[in-house]
Amino acid sequence: MCTENAIRMLAGSFVLLSLVLYQLVSPWGLILAGFVGLNLMQSSLTGFCPAESMLRRLGVQSCAARSK
C-alpha cells in the first residue's frame, strides 16, 4: 500500500470511528470527524499532511516511487 492509499484508509477509518463514538459514547465523538475534515482541507491548500509524514517515517513508500 502506498502513502496516498494509506492516507485515504486512515481518514476513512477515523471518520467511521467518530460515528461509532457518537453512537456509543457521546455526541462529542463528532469532533474527530470535524478534525479529519479540517485536516483534509488544510492538506489540500498547503500540501502538508501530518499523516503522510508519519507514514513515510514508518516506511510506507509514495505511489509515484513505487511505480518507477
C-alpha positions in Angstrom: 0.0 0.0 0.0 1.4 3.4 -0.9 1.0 6.6 1.2 -1.8 8.1 -0.8 -4.0 5.0 -0.4 -2.9 4.7 3.3 -4.0 8.3 4.0 -7.4 7.6 2.5 -7.7 4.4 4.5 -6.7 6.3 7.7 -9.1 9.2 7.1 -12.0 6.9 6.4 -11.2 4.8 9.5 -11.2 7.9 11.7 -14.5 9.1 10.3 -16.1 5.7 10.9 -14.6 5.6 14.4 -16.0 9.0 15.0 -19.5 7.8 14.1 -19.1 4.8 16.4 -18.0 7.1 19.2 -21.0 9.3 18.5 -23.5 6.4 18.7 -21.9 4.5 21.7 -20.3 7.2 23.8 -21.2 10.8 23.2 -22.1 13.3 20.6 -18.7 14.8 21.2 -17.3 11.9 19.1 -18.2 14.0 16.0 -15.3 16.4 16.9 -13.0 13.7 15.5 -14.8 13.7 12.1 -14.6 17.5 12.1 -10.9 17.4 12.8 -10.4 14.9 10.0 -12.3 17.1 7.6 -10.4 20.2 8.6 -7.1 18.4 8.2 -8.0 17.2 4.7 -8.9 20.7 3.7 -5.7 22.1 5.2 -3.7 19.5 3.4 -5.3 20.3 0.0 -4.5 24.0 0.4 -1.0 23.8 1.8 0.3 20.5 0.5 1.4 19.5 4.0 -0.2 16.3 5.5 0.9 15.2 9.0 -0.3 11.7 8.3 1.9 11.5 5.2 4.9 12.5 7.2 4.1 9.8 9.8 3.6 7.1 7.2 6.8 7.9 5.5 8.7 7.6 8.8 7.1 4.2 9.2 8.5 3.1 5.8 5.4 3.4 3.5 6.5 4.5 0.0 4.9 7.1 -2.2 2.8 5.7 -5.0 4.9 7.6 -7.5 8.1 6.0 -6.1 6.5 2.5 -6.3 5.5 2.8 -9.9 9.1 3.6 -11.1 
